[in-house]
């Protein structure tokens, strides 16, 4: 006879994924406590509002005698004080993805959104479409979706939307998180090499995606863009599930178009027609820009259709979609200089973000508004970028910028300055953070757009820039 688990302690609770698990477990009636090295907003605020006890630091005193199970985040490793204490005393433990499968996903229709880029945005779109259609989905999103009050909830319907990350599950389970999710609807947005600290090469990642594909049932659906070589190769390893593909922008003289297409009604992508097998499904009119967001939208519409939402309803829903935080999020405008925050931290994501901004400026130019320059400000923060894996392709990703600023901190092991002569726009590499902020502010003038790109806080550079810009006469 086994006792019902009552008290869960989560190691690494302030990460978006683990924090989401905490929120869902709380809704299921568990007592939750958690430890993290950095207890900070917005996740700390969200968890405290739920009445979850947070402890700063990894101290064995954080383990109370009534803890039944420890959920271990993938940021934990051997040598961590609480991990060693847990192992030595044989305290029951599991990974976050495994707990989610056992307690939530095994009885749900899981709609999983995977891929190197766009997971958070597409998951947020999909969850919002289902909510707009009165389907009350559950969801767990690795970001802050602004159409909802939290990043995760249990939901009332069979449907559960999850951002399906390929990163490993825990120090004792090196499989990708998403192999635990067992989706019926699977989106593969794109597939490129990333996470160099976990994977050796692209084929290593494709193997994990193949494991995921093997789990999708024959009455499920796999959605992906057409003609993406890495995805095609992965599907060719074996696929037992129906597939639908999104194609490039539809051509006027094509008599027969299969799959999902779009017809852009303006260059920046704020208005477009969605088609399926050549038939118009609806028109999206929204505040977002860029082809990458159109790609995300099509995948969300297609996934929602599989769950029973008419595409016409989905296009209506996206008109009210508010992009997730840190996805080309306007942080402020001072003296007609706008500072945006974007999560881009891979050459492809950087290029797509800047292309969208360039299209936005081109639209302004057509309307004869005051047009400035694009400043791209990049922090090389991910383990992959720090290692220099993408240094050959990085210069090309800045082609739509007018001025590039790259911050090189002491953890970067390669010479970023080597990029200066390879970038088409003017490129400045700076090792001193305060000088970086000063130089950007001094060179900016009215009409410019500053796009800060990092998957971290970048030492609060957004507010520092806005404060410095406020003191400049332009």
For each residue, the residues with C-beta under 8 A, 3 or more apart:
1:
2:
3: 68
4:
5: 8 30 68 69
6: 30 31 66 68
7: 30 31 32 33 64 66 67 68 69
8: 5 25 30 31 32 33 67 68 69 70 71 99
9: 32 33 34 35 62 63 64 67 69 70 71
10: 13 18 21 22 32 33 34 35 70 71 73 96
11: 18 34 35 36 58 70 71 72 73 76 80 82 83
12: 15 18 34 35 36 72 73 74 75 76
13: 10 18 19 22 34 35 36 43 47 52 54 73
14: 18 19 34 36 38 39 40 43 44 47 54
15: 12 18 19 36 43 73 75
16: 19 20 43 141 142 143 144 151
17: 20 21 73 96 140 142 165 177
18: 10 11 12 13 14 15 21 22 34 71 73 96
19: 13 14 15 16 22 23 43 46 47 151 152
20: 16 17 23 24 140 141 142 151 152
21: 10 17 18 24 25 71 96 99 100 140 152
22: 10 13 18 19 25 26 32 34 47 50 52
23: 19 20 26 27 46 47 50 150 151 152 153
24: 20 21 27 28 100 104 138 140 152 153 154
25: 8 21 22 28 30 32 99 103
26: 22 23 29 30 32 50 51 52
27: 23 24 153 154
28: 24 25 103 104 154
29: 26
30: 5 6 7 8 25 26
31: 6 7 8
32: 7 8 9 10 22 25 26 50 52 53
33: 7 8 9 10 52 53 54 55 62 64 67
34: 9 10 11 12 13 14 18 22 47 52 53 54 55
35: 9 10 11 12 13 54 55 56 57 58 59 62 82
36: 11 12 13 14 15 39 54 55 56
37: 56 57 58
38: 14 56
39: 14 36 44 54 55 56
40: 14 43 44
41: 44 45
42: 45 46 144
43: 13 14 15 16 19 40 46 47 151
44: 14 39 40 41 47 48 54
45: 41 42 48 49
46: 19 23 42 43 49 50 150 151
47: 13 14 19 22 23 34 43 44 50 52 54
48: 44 45 51 52 54
49: 45 46
50: 22 23 26 32 46 47
51: 26 48
52: 13 22 26 32 33 34 47 48
53: 32 33 34
54: 13 14 33 34 35 36 39 44 47 48
55: 33 34 35 36 39 59 62
56: 35 36 37 38 39
57: 35 37 62
58: 11 35 37 62 80 81 82 83
59: 35 55 62 81 82
60: 63 81 82 85
61:
62: 9 33 35 55 57 58 59 82
63: 9 60 67 70 82 85 86 91
64: 7 9 33 67
65:
66: 6 7
67: 7 8 9 33 63 64 70 91
68: 3 5 6 7 8 92
69: 5 7 8 9 92 93 94 99
70: 8 9 10 11 63 67 86 91 92 93 94
71: 8 9 10 11 18 21 93 94 95 96 99
72: 11 12 76 83 86 93 94 95 96 170 171 172
73: 10 11 12 13 15 17 18 76 96 170
74: 12 95 96 167 168 169 170 171 177
75: 12 15
76: 11 12 72 73 80 82 83 170 171
77: 80 83 171
78: 83 84 171
79: 83 84
80: 11 58 76 77 83 84
81: 58 59 60 84 85
82: 11 35 58 59 60 62 63 76 85 86
83: 11 58 72 76 77 78 79 80 86 87 171
84: 78 79 80 81 87 88
85: 60 63 81 82 88 89 91
86: 63 70 72 82 83 89 91 93
87: 83 84 90 91
88: 84 85
89: 85 86
90: 87
91: 63 67 70 85 86 87
92: 68 69 70
93: 69 70 71 72 86
94: 69 70 71 72 98 99 102
95: 71 72 74 98 99 169 170 172 173 180
96: 10 17 18 21 71 72 73 74 99 100 169 170 177
97: 100 101 169 173 177 178 179 180 181
98: 94 95 101 102 169 173 180
99: 8 21 25 69 71 94 95 96 102 103
100: 21 24 96 97 103 104 105 140 162 180 181
101: 97 98 104 105 106 180 181 182
102: 94 98 99 106
103: 25 28 99 100
104: 24 28 100 101 107 108 138 154 160
105: 100 101 108 110 160 162 180 181 182
106: 101 102 182
107: 104
108: 104 105 138 158 159 160
109: 158 159 160 184 185 307
110: 105 160 162 181 182 183 184 185
111: 126 137 159 160 161 162 183 184 185 187 303 306 307
112: 162 164 178 181 183 185 186 187 212
113: 118 119 122 123 126 161 162 163 164 187 189 299 303
114: 119 164 165 166 178 186 187 188 189 209 212
115: 118 119 122 187 188 189 190 191
116: 189 190 191 192 194 346 348
117: 189 190 192 292 346 348 349 352
118: 113 115 121 122 189 190 292 295 296 299
119: 113 114 115 122 123 142 163 164 165 189
120: 123 124 141 142 143 163 324 327 343
121: 118 124 125 143 293 296 323 324 327
122: 113 115 118 119 125 126 187 189 296 299 300
123: 113 119 120 126 127 139 141 142 145 161 162 163
124: 120 121 127 128 141 143 145 146 147 321 323 324
125: 121 122 128 129 296 297 300 318 321
126: 111 113 122 123 129 130 161 187 299 300 303 304
127: 123 124 130 131 137 139 141 145 147 148 161
128: 124 125 131 132 145 147 148 317 318 320 321
129: 125 126 132 133 300 301 304 309 313 314 317 318
130: 126 127 133 135 136 137 157 159 161 304 307 309
131: 127 128 134 135 136 137 147 148 317
132: 128 129 313 316 317 320
133: 129 130 304 309 313 314 317
134: 131
135: 130 131 157 159 307 308 309
136: 130 131 155 156 157
137: 111 127 130 131 155 157 159 160 161
138: 24 104 108 153 154 155 156 157 159 160 161
139: 123 127 145 148 152 153 155 160 161 162
140: 17 20 21 24 100 151 152 160 161 162 163
141: 16 20 120 123 124 127 145 151 152 161 162 163 324
142: 16 17 20 119 120 123 151 163 165
143: 16 120 121 124 151 163 324 325 326 327 343
144: 16 42 151 324 325 326
145: 123 124 127 128 139 141 148 151 324
146: 124 322 323 324 325
147: 124 127 128 131 320 321 322
148: 127 128 131 139 145 151 153
149:
150: 23 46 153
151: 16 19 20 23 43 46 140 141 142 143 144 145 148
152: 19 20 21 23 24 139 140 141
153: 23 24 27 138 139 148 150
154: 24 27 28 104 138
155: 136 137 138 139 159 160
156: 136 138
157: 130 135 136 137 138
158: 108 109
159: 108 109 111 130 135 137 138 155 307
160: 104 105 108 109 110 111 137 138 139 140 155
161: 111 113 123 126 127 130 137 138 139 140 141
162: 100 105 110 111 112 113 123 139 140 141 181 183
163: 113 119 120 123 140 141 142 143
164: 112 113 114 119 177 178 181 183 186 212
165: 17 114 119 142 176 177 178
166: 114 176 177 178 195 205 208 209
167: 74 176 177 195 198
168: 74 173 174 175 176 177 198
169: 74 95 96 97 98 173 174 175 176 177 180
170: 72 73 74 76 95 96 173
171: 72 74 76 77 78 83
172: 72 95
173: 95 97 98 168 169 170
174: 168 169 198
175: 168 169 179 180 208 211
176: 165 166 167 168 169 179 208 211 212
177: 17 74 96 97 164 165 166 167 168 169 180 181
178: 97 112 114 164 165 166 181 208 212
179: 97 175 176 208 211 212 215
180: 95 97 98 100 101 105 169 175 177
181: 97 100 101 105 110 112 162 164 177 178 212
182: 101 105 106 110 215
183: 110 111 112 162 164 186 212 215 216 220
184: 109 110 111 216 217 219 220 221
185: 109 110 111 112 220 221 223 303 306 307
186: 112 114 164 183 212 213 216 220 221 222 223 241
187: 111 112 113 114 115 122 126 223 224 299 300 302 303
188: 114 115 191 209 222 223 224 231 234
189: 113 114 115 116 117 118 119 122 224 225 295 296 299
190: 115 116 117 118 225 228 230 231 348
191: 115 116 188 202 205 206 209 228 230 231 234
192: 116 117 202 230 346 348
193: 196 199 201 202 205 384 389
194: 116 199 205 346 382 384
195: 166 167 198 199 205 383 384
196: 193 199 383 384 387 389
197: 383 384 387
198: 167 168 174 195
199: 193 194 195 196 202 204 205 208
200: 204
201: 193 204 205
202: 191 192 193 199 205 206 230
203: 206 207
204: 199 200 201 207 208
205: 166 191 193 194 195 199 201 202 208 209
206: 191 202 203 209 210 230 233 234 237
207: 203 204 210 211
208: 166 175 176 178 179 199 204 205 211 212
209: 114 166 188 191 205 206 212 213 234
210: 206 207 213 214 234 237 238
211: 175 176 179 207 208 214 215
212: 112 114 164 176 178 179 181 183 186 208 209 215 216
213: 186 209 210 216 222 234 235 237 238 239 241
214: 210 211 238 240
215: 179 182 183 211 212
216: 183 184 186 212 213 220 221 222 240 241
217: 184 220 241
218: 240 241 242
219: 184
220: 183 184 185 186 216 217 241 242
221: 184 185 186 216 241 242 243 244 303 306
222: 186 188 213 216 235 239 241 242 243 244
223: 185 186 187 188 243 244 245 246 299 302 303 306
224: 187 188 189 228 231 235 243 245 246
225: 189 190 228 231 245 246 247 295
226: 245 246 247 248 259
227: 232 247 248
228: 190 191 224 225 231 232
229: 232 233
230: 190 191 192 202 206 233 234
231: 188 190 191 224 225 228 234 235
232: 227 228 229 235 236
233: 206 229 230 236 237
234: 188 191 206 209 210 213 230 231 237
235: 213 222 224 231 232 239 243
236: 232 233 239
237: 206 210 213 233 234
238: 210 213 214
239: 213 222 235 236 243
240: 214 216 218
241: 186 213 216 217 218 220 221 222
242: 218 220 221 222
243: 221 222 223 224 235 239
244: 221 222 223 259 260 302
245: 223 224 225 226 259 260
246: 223 224 225 226 259 260 261 262 295 298 299 302
247: 225 226 227 250 257 258 259 260 261
248: 226 227 261
249: 261 262 263 264
250: 247 254 257 261 262 263 275
251: 254 257
252:
253:
254: 250 251 257
255:
256: 278
257: 247 250 251 254 261 275 277 278
258: 247 277 278
259: 226 244 245 246 247 276 277
260: 244 245 246 247 274 275 276 298 301 302
261: 246 247 248 249 250 257 274 275 276 278
262: 246 249 250 272 273 274 275 294 298
263: 249 250 272 273 275
264: 249 267 269 271 272 294
265: 271 272 273 283
266: 269 270 271 363
267: 264 359 362 363
268: 289 290 356 359 360 362 363
269: 264 266 272 288 289 290 291 293 294 356 359
270: 266 285 286 287 288 289
271: 264 265 266 283 284 285 286
272: 262 263 264 265 269 283 284 294
273: 262 263 265 280 282 283
274: 260 261 262 280 281 282 283 284 297 298 301 311 315
275: 250 257 260 261 262 263 278 279 280 281
276: 259 260 261 279 281 302 305 311
277: 257 258 259
278: 256 257 258 261 275
279: 275 276
280: 273 274 275
281: 274 275 276 301 311 312 314 315
282: 273 274 311 312 314 315 316
283: 265 271 272 273 274 315
284: 271 272 274 294 297 315 318 319
285: 270 271 319
286: 270 271 318 319 321
287: 270 322 323
288: 269 270 293 297 321 323 328
289: 268 269 270 293 328 356 357 359 360
290: 268 269 293 294 328 352 353 355 356 357 359
291: 269 294 295 352 355 356
292: 117 118 295 296 349 352 353 355 356
293: 121 269 288 289 290 296 297 323 356
294: 262 264 269 272 284 290 291 297 298
295: 118 189 225 246 291 292 298 299
296: 118 121 122 125 189 292 293 299 300
297: 125 274 284 288 293 294 300 301 318
298: 246 260 262 274 294 295 301 302
299: 113 118 122 126 187 189 223 246 295 296 302 303
300: 122 125 126 129 187 296 297 303 304 314 318
301: 129 260 274 281 297 298 304 305 311 314 315 318
302: 187 223 244 246 260 276 298 299 305 306
303: 111 113 126 185 187 221 223 299 300 306 307
304: 126 129 130 133 300 301 307 309 311 314
305: 276 301 302 308 309 310 311 314
306: 111 185 221 223 302 303
307: 109 111 130 135 159 185 303 304
308: 135 305
309: 129 130 133 135 304 305 313 314
310: 305 313 314
311: 274 276 281 282 301 304 305 314 315
312: 281 282 315 316
313: 129 132 133 309 310 316 317
314: 129 133 281 282 300 301 304 305 309 310 311 317 318
315: 274 281 282 283 284 301 311 312 318 319
316: 132 282 312 313 319 320
317: 128 129 131 132 133 313 314 320 321
318: 125 128 129 284 286 297 300 301 314 315 321
319: 284 285 286 315 316
320: 128 132 147 316 317
321: 124 125 128 147 286 288 317 318
322: 146 147 287
323: 121 124 146 287 288 293 327 328 329
324: 120 121 124 141 143 144 145 146 327
325: 143 144 146 329 341
326: 143 144 329 341 342 343
327: 120 121 143 323 324 342 343
328: 288 289 290 323 340 341 342 353 356 357 451
329: 323 325 326 340 341 342
330: 333 338 339 340
331: 339 340 341 452 462 463 466
332: 338 339 462 466
333: 330 336 337 338 339
334: 337 339 466 469 470
335: 446 469 470 472 473 474
336: 333 370 372 446 447 474
337: 333 334 372 444 445 446 447 448 449 450 469 474
338: 330 332 333 448 449 450
339: 330 331 332 333 334 450 452 462 465 466 469
340: 328 329 330 331 357 449 450 451 452
341: 325 326 328 329 331 452 462
342: 326 327 328 329 353 451 452 453
343: 120 143 326 327 349 453 454 455
344: 349 350 352 353 453
345: 349 350 379 381 382 385 453 454 455
346: 116 117 192 194 349 350 382 384 385 390
347: 350 351 390 393 394 396 397
348: 116 117 190 192 351 352 397
349: 117 292 343 344 345 346 352 353
350: 344 345 346 347 353 354 376 378 394 397 398 453
351: 347 348 354 355 396 397 398 399 400
352: 117 290 291 292 344 348 349 355 356
353: 290 292 328 342 344 349 350 356 357 451 453
354: 350 351 357 358 374 376 397 398 399 400 401 451
355: 290 291 292 351 352 358 359 400
356: 268 269 289 290 291 292 293 328 352 353 359 360
357: 289 290 328 340 353 354 360 361 374 400 449 451
358: 354 355 361 362 374 400
359: 267 268 269 289 290 355 356 362 363
360: 268 289 356 357 363 364
361: 357 358 364 365 371 372 374 449
362: 267 268 358 359 365 366
363: 266 267 268 359 360 366 367
364: 360 361 367 369 370 371
365: 361 362 368 369 371
366: 362 363
367: 363 364
368: 365
369: 364 365
370: 336 364 446 447
371: 361 364 365 447
372: 336 337 361 445 446 447 448 449
373: 402 403 447 448 449
374: 354 357 358 361 400 401 402 403 448 449 451
375: 401 402 403 404 405 440 443 444 448 449 450 451
376: 350 354 398 401 403 404 405 425 451 453
377: 404 405 406 407 436 440 450 451 452 453 461
378: 350 404 405 406 407 453 454
379: 345 407 409 452 453 454 456 458 461
380: 385 386 406 407 408 409 412 416
381: 345 385 386 454 455 456 458
382: 194 345 346 385 386 455
383: 195 196 197 386 387
384: 193 194 195 196 197 346 387 389 390
385: 345 346 380 381 382 388 389 390
386: 380 381 382 383 411 412 413
387: 196 197 383 384 413 414
388: 385 391 412 413 414
389: 193 196 384 385
390: 346 347 384 385 393 394
391: 388 394 414 416 418 419
392:
393: 347 390 396 397
394: 347 350 390 391 397 398 419
395: 398 419 422 423 424 427
396: 347 351 393 399
397: 347 348 350 351 354 393 394
398: 350 351 354 376 394 395 401 404 423 424 425 427
399: 351 354 396 424 425
400: 351 354 355 357 358 374
401: 354 374 375 376 398 404 425 451
402: 373 374 375 425 426
403: 373 374 375 376 425 426 427 428 443
404: 375 376 377 378 398 401 423 425 426 427 428
405: 375 376 377 378 427 428 429 430 436 439 440
406: 377 378 380 416 419 427 428 429 430
407: 377 378 379 380 429 430 431 433 436 458
408: 380 412 416 417 429 430 431
409: 379 380 412 431 433
410: 431
411: 386
412: 380 386 388 408 409 416
413: 386 387 388
414: 387 388 391 418
415: 418
416: 380 391 406 408 412 419 429
417: 408 420 429
418: 391 414 415 421 422
419: 391 394 395 406 416 422 423 427 429
420: 417 423 427 428 429
421: 418
422: 395 418 419
423: 395 398 404 419 420 426 427
424: 395 398 399
425: 376 398 399 401 402 403 404
426: 402 403 404 423
427: 395 398 403 404 405 406 419 420 423
428: 403 404 405 406 420 439
429: 405 406 407 408 416 417 419 420
430: 405 406 407 408 433 435 436 439
431: 407 408 409 410
432: 435 436
433: 407 409 430 436 437 459 461
434: 437 438
435: 430 432 438 439
436: 377 405 407 430 432 433 439 440 461
437: 433 434 440 441 461 464 465 468
438: 434 435 441 442 468
439: 405 428 430 435 436 442 443
440: 375 377 405 436 437 443 444 450 465
441: 437 438 444 465 468 469 472
442: 438 439 472
443: 375 403 439 440
444: 337 375 440 441 448 450 469 472 474
445: 337 372 448 474
446: 335 336 337 370 372 474
447: 336 337 370 371 372 373
448: 337 338 372 373 374 375 444 445
449: 337 338 340 357 361 372 373 374 375
450: 337 338 339 340 375 377 440 444 465
451: 328 340 342 353 354 357 374 375 376 377 401
452: 331 339 340 341 342 377 379 458 461 462 465
453: 342 343 344 345 350 353 376 377 378 379
454: 343 345 378 379 381 457 458
455: 343 345 381 382
456: 379 381
457: 454 460
458: 379 381 407 452 454 461 462
459: 433 464
460: 457 463 464
461: 377 379 433 436 437 452 458 464 465
462: 331 332 339 341 452 458 465 466
463: 331 460 466 467
464: 437 459 460 461 467 468
465: 339 437 440 441 450 452 461 462 468 469
466: 331 332 334 339 462 463 469 470
467: 463 464 470 471
468: 437 438 441 464 465 471 472
469: 334 335 337 339 441 444 465 466 472
470: 334 335 466 467
471: 467 468
472: 335 441 442 444 468 469
473: 335
474: 335 336 337 444 445 446
